[in-house]
Amino acid sequence: MSEYLASIFGTEKDKVNCSFYFKIGACRHGDRCSRLHNKPTFSQTIVLLNLYRNPQNTAQTADGSHCHVSDVEVQEHYDNFFEEVFTELQEKYGEIEEMNVCDNLGDHLVGNVYVKFRREEDAERAVAELNNRWFNGQAVHAELSPVTDFRESCCRQYEMGECTRGGFCNFMHLRPISRNLRRQLYGRGPRHRSPPRSHTGHRPRERNRRRSPDHRHGRF
């Protein structure tokens, strides 16, 4: 019996534990879910809840109408956000294996940032410290996440451009960063090592990524 329960743990056959929370670290039912959300006591992965704000969803004029934000502007805004969070967390807490940001619209997934560190100790320290910090004018809510394999968490239909549920899908719709930024953050030296610094102490910037003085979203 124990072997059977272990084999179905976190699956749809498991009538006790929530399969959605096990797979994506979030559930649309929240505390009202009829199944258990087993929060891990140790994990390589942390989640920063609702941290990213897509300007296409939030841009409004003074009269409350929405402003048009181009896809190019959104990608630049997102790349700046991603680089800032990735670099700062890696420099402060340890080597990052993978970082992903949800592009979903459901309250339990919107703007969630998942960061998988190489070491569990780094993830634990990051959660302890980040919950006392603010970022871009909002309090940071960090917790350990059960997610370790993002292939199991992602919506495969979304990756193929075929998801009919849109932003309210219950599986992760992960927003991609630009190819140049991925190469900059992940492609130099040992995998996922932070970009090297120049002799002046600053990280080299790509020439084609121009930034305005107010590009920074906020520091932890």
C-alpha positions in Angstrom: 0.0 0.0 0.0 2.8 2.4 0.9 4.5 1.7 -2.4 1.2 2.5 -4.3 0.7 5.8 -2.4 4.3 6.8 -3.2 3.8 6.0 -6.9 0.7 8.2 -7.2 2.0 11.1 -5.0 1.4 14.4 -6.7 -0.5 12.9 -9.7 -4.1 13.3 -10.6 -4.8 9.9 -8.9 -3.7 11.3 -5.6 -6.9 12.3 -3.8 -5.0 13.8 -0.8 -2.2 16.0 -2.2 -2.8 18.7 -4.9 -1.1 17.7 -8.2 -1.1 21.3 -9.5 0.7 22.6 -6.4 3.2 19.7 -6.7 3.9 20.4 -10.4 3.8 24.3 -10.6 4.1 25.4 -7.0 0.8 27.2 -7.2 -2.9 26.4 -7.3 -5.8 28.5 -8.5 -7.9 27.4 -5.4 -5.3 28.7 -3.0 -6.2 27.9 0.7 -9.6 26.8 -0.4 -8.2 23.8 -2.3 -9.7 20.5 -1.1 -6.3 18.8 -1.3 -3.1 19.4 0.6 -0.4 21.8 -0.5 2.8 20.3 0.8 5.2 23.2 1.0 8.8 21.9 1.0 11.1 22.5 3.9 14.1 22.4 1.6 14.4 23.0 -2.2 16.8 24.4 -4.8 13.9 26.5 -6.2 12.3 29.6 -4.8 9.3 31.5 -6.1 8.9 35.3 -5.9 5.2 35.7 -6.1 3.6 38.3 -8.5 7.0 40.1 -8.9 7.0 40.9 -12.6 4.5 43.4 -14.0 3.9 43.3 -17.7 3.5 46.9 -18.9 0.9 45.8 -21.5 -1.3 44.8 -18.6 -0.7 47.8 -16.3 -0.1 50.8 -18.5 -2.9 53.3 -18.1 -3.4 57.0 -18.7 -4.7 59.5 -16.1 -8.3 58.9 -17.2 -8.0 55.2 -16.7 -7.7 54.2 -20.3 -5.0 51.8 -21.4 -1.9 53.0 -23.2 -0.5 51.1 -26.1 2.9 49.5 -25.4 4.6 47.9 -28.4 5.9 44.3 -28.3 9.4 45.7 -28.7 9.1 47.9 -25.7 7.6 45.1 -23.6 10.5 42.8 -24.6 13.1 45.5 -23.6 11.3 46.1 -20.3 11.2 42.4 -19.6 14.9 41.8 -20.5 15.9 44.6 -18.2 13.8 43.2 -15.4 15.1 39.7 -16.0 18.8 40.7 -16.1 18.5 42.8 -13.0 16.8 40.1 -10.9 19.0 37.3 -12.2 22.3 39.2 -11.7 21.4 40.5 -8.2 20.2 37.2 -6.9 23.2 35.3 -8.2 25.7 37.8 -6.8 24.0 37.9 -3.4 23.0 34.3 -2.9 24.8 31.9 -5.2 24.9 30.2 -8.6 21.6 30.1 -10.5 20.9 27.1 -12.6 17.6 28.4 -14.1 15.2 31.3 -13.8 11.8 31.5 -15.3 9.0 34.1 -15.3 5.3 33.3 -15.8 3.3 35.2 -18.4 0.0 33.9 -17.1 -2.8 36.1 -16.0 -4.4 34.0 -13.3 -3.8 35.5 -9.8 -1.9 32.4 -8.6 0.6 32.6 -11.4 0.8 36.2 -12.8 4.3 37.6 -12.6 5.7 34.7 -10.6 9.5 34.4 -10.8 10.9 31.0 -10.2 14.7 30.8 -9.4 16.4 27.4 -9.2 19.8 27.7 -7.4 22.5 25.1 -7.7 22.5 24.7 -3.9 19.6 24.3 -1.5 21.4 26.3 1.2 21.5 29.3 -1.2 17.8 29.0 -1.9 17.0 28.8 1.9 19.1 31.9 2.6 17.5 33.8 -0.3 14.0 33.2 1.0 14.9 34.2 4.5 16.4 37.5 3.4 14.1 38.4 0.5 11.0 38.4 2.6 12.4 41.5 4.4 13.0 43.4 1.2 11.1 45.6 -1.3 11.4 45.6 -5.1 9.9 48.3 -7.4 7.7 49.7 -4.6 6.2 46.3 -3.5 7.0 44.0 -0.7 8.7 40.8 -1.9 7.0 37.5 -1.0 9.4 34.6 -1.4 8.9 31.0 -0.5 10.5 27.6 -1.3 8.9 25.9 -4.3 8.4 22.2 -5.0 9.2 22.8 -8.7 12.4 21.2 -9.9 11.6 20.2 -13.4 10.1 23.0 -15.4 9.3 20.7 -18.3 6.6 19.2 -16.1 5.3 22.6 -15.1 5.0 24.2 -18.6 2.1 24.2 -20.9 3.3 22.3 -24.0 0.5 23.7 -26.1 1.7 27.3 -25.3 5.2 26.4 -26.4 3.8 25.3 -29.7 1.5 28.3 -30.0 -1.6 26.2 -29.6 -2.9 26.9 -26.1 -6.6 27.7 -26.2 -6.8 28.8 -22.5 -4.8 31.9 -23.1 -3.3 33.7 -20.1 -5.6 31.9 -17.7 -4.2 28.4 -18.3 -3.3 26.6 -15.1 0.1 25.5 -16.4 3.1 27.8 -16.7 3.4 30.1 -19.8 7.0 31.0 -19.5 8.0 34.3 -21.1 11.3 34.0 -23.0 14.2 36.4 -22.8 16.0 37.7 -25.9 18.6 35.5 -27.4 21.4 38.0 -26.8 20.5 38.2 -23.1 20.4 34.5 -22.7 23.8 34.2 -24.3 25.1 36.9 -21.9 23.7 35.4 -18.7 24.1 31.7 -19.5 26.6 31.3 -22.3 29.9 32.4 -20.8 32.2 30.0 -19.0 30.7 27.3 -16.8 27.0 27.0 -17.2 25.0 29.7 -15.5 27.9 31.6 -14.1 27.4 35.3 -13.8 28.9 37.5 -16.6 32.5 38.5 -16.0 33.3 42.0 -14.9 35.6 44.5 -16.6 38.6 46.0 -14.8 36.4 48.9 -13.8 34.1 46.6 -11.8 31.1 46.9 -14.1 29.6 44.1 -16.1 30.0 44.7 -19.9 26.8 45.8 -21.7 25.7 44.8 -25.1 26.0 47.7 -27.5 22.6 47.1 -29.0 20.8 47.3 -25.7 20.6 51.0 -24.9 19.2 51.9 -21.5 17.7 55.1 -20.2 18.9 56.4 -16.8 15.6 55.2 -15.2 15.8 51.6 -16.6 16.3 50.0 -13.2 13.2 48.5 -11.7 14.5 48.5 -8.1 17.0 46.7 -5.9 16.4 44.0 -3.3 
